[in-house]
Amino acid sequence: MTELSQIRQFLDSQEQGVIELETLLTSYPALAPESGGIGEIEKAAALEAWLKKQGITEIEHYDAPDPRVPSNIRPNMVATIRGKKRADSPVWIMSHLDVVPEGERRLWESDPWKVVVKNGKVYGRGVEDNQQGVVASVFAALAFLKLGIVPERTIKLLFIADEEVGSKFGIQYLLEHYNLFGKDDTILIPDGGSADATEIEVAEKNICWLKVTTKGKQTHAAMPDRGANAFLAASDLALRIHRLEKSTFTARDPLFNPDRSTINPTKKEANVPNVNTIPGEDVFYVDMRILPVYPVAAALEEVSRLARAIEAEYNVKVQLDVLQSTESRATPADAPTVRLLAEAIRQVYGVEAKPIGIGGGTVGAYLRKAGLDCVVWSKINETAHQPNESADIANILGDAKVFATLAMMS
């Protein structure tokens, strides 16, 4: 029996272990302070204790200071399984420890912080996002350790904080303060994918979130000429901004679905409480997801141009505040990481995976912006952030086999 066959056979026997680790991790609501939580410290400590009990003892900490949480830190840690090539191009598998709140509890069929096992799935908040990645990577590493097999390449399991609320205390902190990654490293982020395992994410649209405030003059609705209708001006501006999709940012890229830039007014704040008052101030928000061919600065320039036109036409003032802005290059579709991962997926799942681009944002954008090729992949149910979030145990073990296969490739 080959070493890979032994590893895959071992992983097939680990269903109960997967359930136990998912149960442990889910019991710690690792919520950011923005969501009323204390961060990831308890969950990280429980995971570290579990890893050491299993024999994974080479663990390093790169914690980020955060005075908003009781521990004053947001934990980032790396567990290492040494390979035959001790220093050359390790395989990084990067998962995040934080989760989102449970949302409306009445929509859950069970306690979101207690794992329920049913029909080959585990249910609970975080079991897929991102504990599927955490647990699959851990069991891939554990297979080598328990079987006494040395992987061809060193495995680095990176567990990060703060992914759900901006990554300031997670990957952004690590990239700013440490030199962990090499240009030739294989970096895999199991925090996105598809139900058939065929989508390897290599690119993301440039993202910009805007808060748009229009300030006019409040007046009685019976005498609108005495005021300046901030809501009316905002409505016109929202439509003009949306039309930039068809008038200005018209490029298409089949790597993405949808294959175009999307610019959408989304959230709307309340203005006046009564019907018969012309509002003097109005606030709405815009979600812009721009194809990488266009820099965010170009989109902001166009929005600013439209805002000036609205000011002149409606006698209002428009204020634009950037709430979030992220842009990055793509990982080349023929990069070694893409090629090796596609081969590992073919060996384990028997499908041909292809590179794709996405409209959402992942921590991969920060790595690519730093000049590091990375990919986002897993075989998932896509139930993240939903009530009754679930993960297939078969997917967790299958992904672990893919990770282990990747570590055996030279």
Number of C-alpha atoms within 10 A of each C-alpha: 5 7 16 17 12 15 22 21 13 18 23 13 11 15 14 10 13 22 18 12 18 26 20 17 25 21 18 21 23 25 22 23 16 10 13 10 17 20 30 27 24 17 20 23 12 15 20 18 14 15 17 13 10 12 12 19 15 12 16 12 12 17 19 20 14 15 10 15 17 12 15 15 20 26 26 25 19 19 21 20 21 20 20 12 14 14 10 13 18 24 26 23 23 24 26 26 31 29 29 20 19 20 13 9 13 9 11 17 12 15 15 23 19 18 24 18 16 10 7 13 18 24 28 27 32 32 30 29 27 23 25 30 29 28 25 28 28 21 25 27 27 22 22 22 17 14 12 10 14 17 25 20 24 23 28 22 23 23 23 26 32 25 22 17 17 15 18 15 21 26 25 17 18 19 14 10 11 9 8 8 16 14 10 14 18 27 25 25 23 27 26 24 21 14 12 14 23 22 21 24 27 26 30 28 29 25 24 21 20 21 18 22 20 26 23 24 16 18 18 14 15 10 11 14 11 13 19 22 26 26 22 16 24 25 15 14 23 22 12 16 22 18 15 19 18 13 10 11 20 12 15 14 14 10 18 19 13 13 15 21 28 21 23 19 20 12 11 13 9 10 15 14 8 8 9 12 18 26 26 19 23 23 19 19 21 21 18 25 26 25 27 20 14 15 16 20 11 12 20 16 11 14 20 16 11 18 26 15 14 20 18 10 10 16 17 23 18 25 15 15 12 13 11 12 14 18 22 20 21 22 24 15 18 10 14 15 21 26 14 18 22 22 19 25 26 16 14 16 19 12 15 15 21 16 22 20 23 21 21 12 17 21 21 27 25 20 21 20 14 13 15 21 26 28 30 24 25 30 26 25 17 17 16 21 16 18 20 22 22 27 28 21 22 15 21 27 24 23 29 29 31 24 28 29 25 23 25 19 14 10
